[in-house]
Amino acid sequence: MPERLMLLDTASLYFRAFYGLPDTIRAPDGTPVNAVRGLLDFIGRLVTDFEPTHLVACWDDDWRPQWRVDLIPSYKEHRVEKVVEGGPDVEETPELLVAQIPLIRETLEAFGVTIIGAADHEADDVIGTLATRATMPVDIVTGDRDLFQLIDDDRDVRIVYTARGMNKLEVLTGETVLSKYGVTAAQYADFAALRGDASDGLPGVAGVGEKTAATLLQEHGDLDGIIAAAADAGEPMSAGIRAKILAASDYLAVAPTVVEVVRDLDLGEFDARIRPLDAGATASVAALSETWALGGSADRALKGLAARASRRAAPPAR
């Protein structure tokens, strides 16, 4: 089978699973397991439909890195439940989901799914690094538009976009981004910096929306070109737009560093191949499934992973 790497934006998926299934789905001891079961269902469907040979659950070791906050203090500020000195801030998360996150990680490990995070970095940065270094086609599963910047048609790096729900998955390519936004995937980070994003606490340039941001990038190529044109009275640019770009110069000096995902993390050695479970691992999964009443969700995930493991013939991804 041809090699293909699938990268999961894990938190994006388990939040979607939590809100997509009732929290009355519980283990015998009363612990909610709707997010766990929903995530397993997602994995079973994804590996069946997209047939990856390699799979990584990318993890938020720090969902709001201080180095990003130092540059733009409003970054994800509205989602902070508790500020932690010397460590990652606590994200506002429903208590019934918080209780499931350790179990989600334990379940992924039991199913043989490779989990990778990086200190002081978000899952987006792990995804960016793995997608950039991959020597095979890549599918990035996410509901986060910021990751559109990683799409690369030449290298067959695609986004499996979950924003409309798992029953309406969209496979996005460079052509899709260009058609929808009027910019290339390579321009998307600059586009996002100009436009801003309220969901991430990014203010953007006041008075510059999607259409204006796209037009500026079409005319000047990238953010550096736009800034240079705004500073040069001889360059064609309306007085109003020039004033807005110049007024936002401090923001634009740091926004790219915040918006662009990191692509060069040291993630060490790992083997992301989907591998068959041995007898001991199979028994552990069965016990875990019984304890937490994972039922058909576990069965479907196991079936999908087993099919990929038995059919693949691929070397390790590193």
C-alpha positions as a printed NumPy array, in Angstrom:
array([[  0.   ,   0.   ,   0.   ],
       [  1.24 ,   3.545,  -0.7  ],
       [  2.537,   5.384,   2.353],
       [  0.45 ,   8.168,   3.861],
       [  0.88 ,   9.984,   7.172],
       [ -2.173,  11.175,   9.106],
       [ -1.676,  13.888,  11.737],
       [ -4.48 ,  14.4  ,  14.25 ],
       [ -5.094,  17.77 ,  15.883],
       [ -6.072,  15.778,  18.938],
       [ -7.598,  18.467,  21.147],
       [ -9.668,  19.768,  18.24 ],
       [-11.065,  16.274,  17.778],
       [-11.782,  15.434,  21.406],
       [-13.517,  18.799,  21.959],
       [-15.679,  18.036,  18.909],
       [-16.374,  14.534,  20.232],
       [-17.336,  15.886,  23.662],
       [-19.851,  18.358,  22.269],
       [-21.114,  15.938,  19.643],
       [-22.156,  13.16 ,  22.034],
       [-24.238,  13.437,  25.225],
       [-22.307,  13.438,  28.49 ],
       [-24.748,  10.848,  29.772],
       [-22.518,   8.272,  28.052],
       [-20.654,   6.99 ,  31.095],
       [-18.551,   4.162,  32.446],
       [-19.966,   1.861,  35.13 ],
       [-18.414,   4.037,  37.837],
       [-20.177,   7.133,  36.474],
       [-17.171,   8.69 ,  34.713],
       [-18.226,  10.413,  31.476],
       [-16.659,   8.787,  28.401],
       [-18.44 ,  10.572,  25.556],
       [-15.266,  12.314,  24.375],
       [-13.262,   9.081,  24.556],
       [-15.825,   7.112,  22.606],
       [-16.356,   9.887,  20.094],
       [-12.623,  10.208,  19.443],
       [-12.335,   6.447,  18.906],
       [-15.209,   6.597,  16.433],
       [-13.441,   9.429,  14.611],
       [-10.213,   7.444,  14.408],
       [-11.994,   4.343,  13.171],
       [-13.665,   6.318,  10.414],
       [-10.61 ,   8.355,   9.449],
       [ -8.227,   5.426,   9.076],
       [-10.856,   3.496,   7.122],
       [-11.716,   6.334,   4.748],
       [ -8.243,   7.824,   4.189],
       [ -6.092,   4.701,   4.593],
       [ -2.993,   6.106,   6.311],
       [ -0.02 ,   3.842,   6.915],
       [  1.295,   6.131,   9.671],
       [ -0.683,   7.923,  12.385],
       [  0.262,  10.54 ,  14.993],
       [ -1.952,  12.086,  17.647],
       [ -0.383,  15.548,  18.022],
       [ -0.693,  16.896,  21.548],
       [ -0.883,  20.356,  23.126],
       [  1.89 ,  20.261,  25.707],
       [  1.251,  24.007,  26.008],
       [ -1.931,  25.315,  24.382],
       [ -0.918,  28.991,  24.95 ],
       [  2.896,  29.258,  24.871],
       [  4.309,  32.17 ,  26.82 ],
       [  6.56 ,  33.224,  23.947],
       [  3.463,  33.84 ,  21.809],
       [  1.73 ,  35.686,  24.657],
       [  4.819,  37.87 ,  25.168],
       [  4.47 ,  39.044,  21.571],
       [  0.661,  39.456,  21.545],
       [ -0.768,  39.473,  25.107],
       [ -4.331,  38.989,  23.851],
       [ -3.409,  35.661,  22.259],
       [ -6.094,  33.174,  23.433],
       [ -6.561,  35.358,  26.524],
       [-10.346,  34.978,  26.48 ],
       [ -9.963,  31.2  ,  26.859],
       [ -7.826,  31.316,  30.019],
       [ -9.478,  29.94 ,  33.126],
       [ -6.453,  30.224,  35.414],
       [ -3.034,  31.811,  34.973],
       [ -0.211,  29.553,  36.159],
       [  3.115,  31.141,  36.984],
       [  6.007,  29.225,  35.446],
       [  3.788,  26.776,  33.561],
       [  1.022,  26.484,  30.979],
       [ -2.122,  28.448,  31.782],
       [ -5.255,  26.404,  32.381],
       [ -7.654,  26.543,  29.44 ],
       [-11.351,  26.979,  30.113],
       [-12.627,  23.452,  29.579],
       [-15.826,  21.747,  30.748],
       [-15.157,  19.734,  33.901],
       [-16.685,  16.628,  32.362],
       [-14.145,  16.837,  29.535],
       [-11.203,  17.57 ,  31.84 ],
       [-11.963,  14.295,  33.627],
       [-11.608,  12.406,  30.336],
       [ -8.338,  13.822,  28.998],
       [ -6.032,  11.441,  30.945],
       [ -8.213,   8.527,  29.834],
       [ -8.051,   9.736,  26.212],
       [ -4.274,   9.633,  26.357],
       [ -4.246,   6.22 ,  28.066],
       [ -6.634,   4.861,  25.441],
       [ -4.585,   6.162,  22.503],
       [ -1.46 ,   4.591,  23.974],
       [ -3.262,   1.27 ,  24.512],
       [ -4.413,   1.272,  20.886],
       [ -0.836,   1.779,  19.731],
       [ -1.353,   5.312,  18.453],
       [  1.828,   7.4  ,  18.544],
       [  1.379,  10.563,  20.656],
       [  3.777,  13.479,  20.171],
       [  3.896,  16.824,  21.952],
       [  6.624,  19.392,  22.533],
       [  7.353,  21.492,  25.603],
       [  6.319,  25.153,  25.272],
       [  4.565,  24.447,  21.968],
       [  1.098,  23.738,  20.671],
       [ -0.05 ,  20.725,  18.715],
       [ -0.087,  23.041,  15.673],
       [  3.69 ,  23.33 ,  15.923],
       [  4.101,  19.564,  16.164],
       [  1.883,  19.202,  13.123],
       [  3.865,  21.854,  11.27 ],
       [  7.148,  20.115,  11.975],
       [  5.933,  16.639,  11.044],
       [  4.18 ,  17.833,   7.882],
       [  7.255,  19.751,   6.767],
       [  9.645,  16.863,   7.358],
       [  7.425,  14.119,   5.972],
       [  8.739,  12.104,   3.064],
       [  5.253,  10.84 ,   2.164],
       [  1.827,  12.398,   1.506],
       [  0.192,  13.925,   4.594],
       [ -3.396,  14.365,   5.763],
       [ -3.839,  16.861,   8.628],
       [ -7.137,  16.366,  10.474],
       [ -8.259,  19.604,  12.113],
       [-10.964,  22.205,  12.442],
       [ -8.367,  24.995,  12.791],
       [ -8.017,  27.356,   9.823],
       [ -4.529,  28.401,  10.927],
       [ -3.196,  25.088,   9.626],
       [ -4.221,  25.953,   6.062],
       [ -0.74 ,  27.469,   5.821],
       [  0.691,  23.934,   5.719],
       [ -1.173,  22.833,   2.596],
       [  1.269,  21.975,  -0.172],
       [ -0.067,  20.498,  -3.397],
       [  3.416,  19.725,  -4.697],
       [  4.106,  17.497,  -1.688],
       [  0.5  ,  16.261,  -1.329],
       [ -0.054,  17.819,   2.093],
       [ -3.814,  18.229,   2.561],
       [ -6.214,  19.314,   5.289],
       [ -9.084,  17.038,   6.273],
       [-11.289,  19.814,   7.619],
       [-13.747,  18.954,  10.379],
       [-15.433,  22.335,  10.936],
       [-18.732,  21.225,   9.381],
       [-18.77 ,  17.958,  11.318],
       [-17.457,  14.456,  10.802],
       [-20.298,  13.66 ,   8.418],
       [-19.301,  16.581,   6.197],
       [-15.534,  16.301,   6.068],
       [-13.83 ,  18.499,   3.495],
       [-10.481,  17.673,   1.904],
       [ -8.748,  20.993,   1.294],
       [ -5.921,  21.589,  -1.164],
       [ -4.107,  24.666,  -2.376],
       [ -6.712,  25.066,  -5.078],
       [ -9.451,  25.08 ,  -2.431],
       [ -7.743,  27.818,  -0.411],
       [ -7.118,  29.953,  -3.488],
       [-10.719,  29.594,  -4.616],
       [-12.21 ,  30.374,  -1.206],
       [ -9.883,  33.118,   0.067],
       [ -8.093,  34.471,  -3.006],
       [ -4.66 ,  33.697,  -1.578],
       [ -2.285,  30.768,  -1.866],
       [ -1.673,  28.427,   1.05 ],
       [  1.835,  29.906,   1.321],
       [  0.22 ,  33.341,   1.826],
       [ -2.351,  32.129,   4.337],
       [ -0.388,  32.966,   7.507],
       [  0.097,  36.569,   6.323],
       [ -3.585,  36.673,   5.347],
       [ -4.571,  35.51 ,   8.852],
       [ -2.286,  38.07 ,  10.498],
       [ -3.84 ,  40.898,   8.483],
       [ -7.428,  39.731,   8.931],
       [ -7.077,  38.749,  12.576],
       [ -8.94 ,  35.96 ,  14.341],
       [-11.208,  36.618,  17.302],
       [-11.175,  32.931,  18.267],
       [ -7.431,  33.192,  18.93 ],
       [ -7.432,  36.739,  20.28 ],
       [ -5.566,  38.111,  17.262],
       [ -6.679,  41.71 ,  16.603],
       [ -5.568,  41.941,  12.986],
       [ -5.21 ,  45.291,  11.239],
       [ -8.116,  47.558,  12.122],
       [-10.33 ,  48.086,   9.094],
       [ -8.746,  45.297,   7.035],
       [-11.035,  42.338,   6.426],
       [-10.672,  39.222,   4.313],
       [-11.253,  40.865,   0.947],
       [ -8.834,  43.713,   1.56 ],
       [ -6.206,  41.347,   3.   ],
       [ -6.476,  39.104,  -0.059],
       [ -6.235,  42.052,  -2.451],
       [ -3.145,  43.394,  -0.692],
       [ -1.442,  40.012,  -0.895],
       [ -2.369,  39.644,  -4.557],
       [ -0.831,  43.034,  -5.267],
       [  2.264,  42.864,  -3.047],
       [  3.02 ,  39.158,  -2.627],
       [  3.501,  38.904,   1.115],
       [  3.322,  40.868,   4.352],
       [  6.84 ,  42.248,   3.953],
       [  5.881,  43.548,   0.519],
       [  2.734,  45.185,   1.903],
       [  4.637,  46.872,   4.729],
       [  7.337,  48.088,   2.322],
       [  4.71 ,  49.495,  -0.052],
       [  2.923,  51.283,   2.8  ],
       [  6.192,  52.925,   3.84 ],
       [  6.977,  54.086,   0.291],
       [  4.828,  56.979,  -0.869],
       [  5.791,  56.157,  -4.437],
       [  4.138,  52.746,  -4.316],
       [  0.499,  52.467,  -5.418],
       [ -1.714,  52.085,  -2.342],
       [ -4.764,  54.024,  -1.236],
       [ -4.168,  56.598,   1.471],
       [ -6.671,  54.902,   3.785],
       [ -5.074,  51.453,   3.533],
       [ -1.59 ,  52.945,   3.839],
       [ -2.587,  54.665,   7.063],
       [ -4.079,  51.461,   8.473],
       [ -0.979,  49.397,   7.702],
       [  1.359,  52.009,   9.172],
       [ -0.795,  52.383,  12.297],
       [ -0.542,  48.621,  12.849],
       [  3.234,  48.457,  12.357],
       [  3.989,  47.282,  15.91 ],
       [  1.416,  44.486,  15.636],
       [  2.58 ,  43.462,  12.166],
       [  6.182,  43.25 ,  13.383],
       [  5.297,  40.366,  15.722],
       [  2.117,  38.825,  14.297],
       [  3.848,  36.515,  11.798],
       [  5.84 ,  34.85 ,  14.581],
       [  2.62 ,  34.189,  16.49 ],
       [  0.533,  33.053,  13.519],
       [  3.109,  30.936,  11.694],
       [  3.422,  27.395,  13.011],
       [  6.863,  26.179,  14.015],
       [  8.318,  23.755,  11.498],
       [ 11.662,  22.778,  13.007],
       [ 11.026,  21.278,  16.45 ],
       [ 13.31 ,  18.539,  17.758],
       [ 10.806,  15.729,  18.258],
       [ 13.327,  12.919,  18.709],
       [ 13.039,   9.457,  17.215],
       [  9.694,   7.717,  16.848],
       [  7.912,   5.101,  14.795],
       [  4.474,   6.241,  13.649],
       [  3.559,   3.166,  11.643],
       [  0.162,   1.68 ,  12.342],
       [  1.193,  -1.653,  13.813],
       [ -0.762,  -4.783,  14.711],
       [ -1.318,  -5.257,  18.444],
       [  0.308,  -8.273,  20.023],
       [ -1.596, -10.606,  22.349],
       [ -0.675,  -8.651,  25.473],
       [ -1.723,  -5.31 ,  23.973],
       [ -4.964,  -6.812,  22.691],
       [ -5.778,  -8.075,  26.183],
       [ -5.001,  -4.654,  27.663],
       [ -7.319,  -2.958,  25.173],
       [-10.09 ,  -5.444,  25.983],
       [ -9.71 ,  -4.789,  29.708],
       [ -9.658,  -1.01 ,  29.188],
       [-12.736,  -1.196,  26.98 ],
       [-14.644,  -3.233,  29.557],
       [-13.641,  -1.011,  32.481],
       [-14.69 ,   2.186,  30.731],
       [-17.561,   0.795,  28.64 ],
       [-16.022,   1.83 ,  25.337],
       [-18.057,  -0.789,  23.527],
       [-18.594,  -0.446,  19.792],
       [-16.407,   2.651,  19.595],
       [-13.383,   0.634,  20.647],
       [-14.329,  -2.196,  18.294],
       [-14.624,   0.153,  15.309],
       [-11.31 ,   1.846,  16.035],
       [ -9.573,  -1.498,  16.471],
       [-11.064,  -2.817,  13.262],
       [ -9.939,   0.217,  11.273],
       [ -6.433,   0.222,  12.727],
       [ -6.056,  -3.539,  12.303],
       [ -7.017,  -3.293,   8.64 ],
       [ -4.366,  -0.678,   8.029],
       [ -1.755,  -2.583,  10.022],
       [ -2.339,  -5.832,   8.155],
       [ -2.261,  -4.171,   4.724],
       [  0.608,  -1.733,   5.058],
       [  4.193,  -2.376,   4.077],
       [  6.051,   0.743,   5.089],
       [  9.292,   1.661,   6.899],
       [  9.271,   3.778,  10.049],
       [  8.637,   7.544,   9.809],
       [ 11.23 ,   9.622,  11.601]])
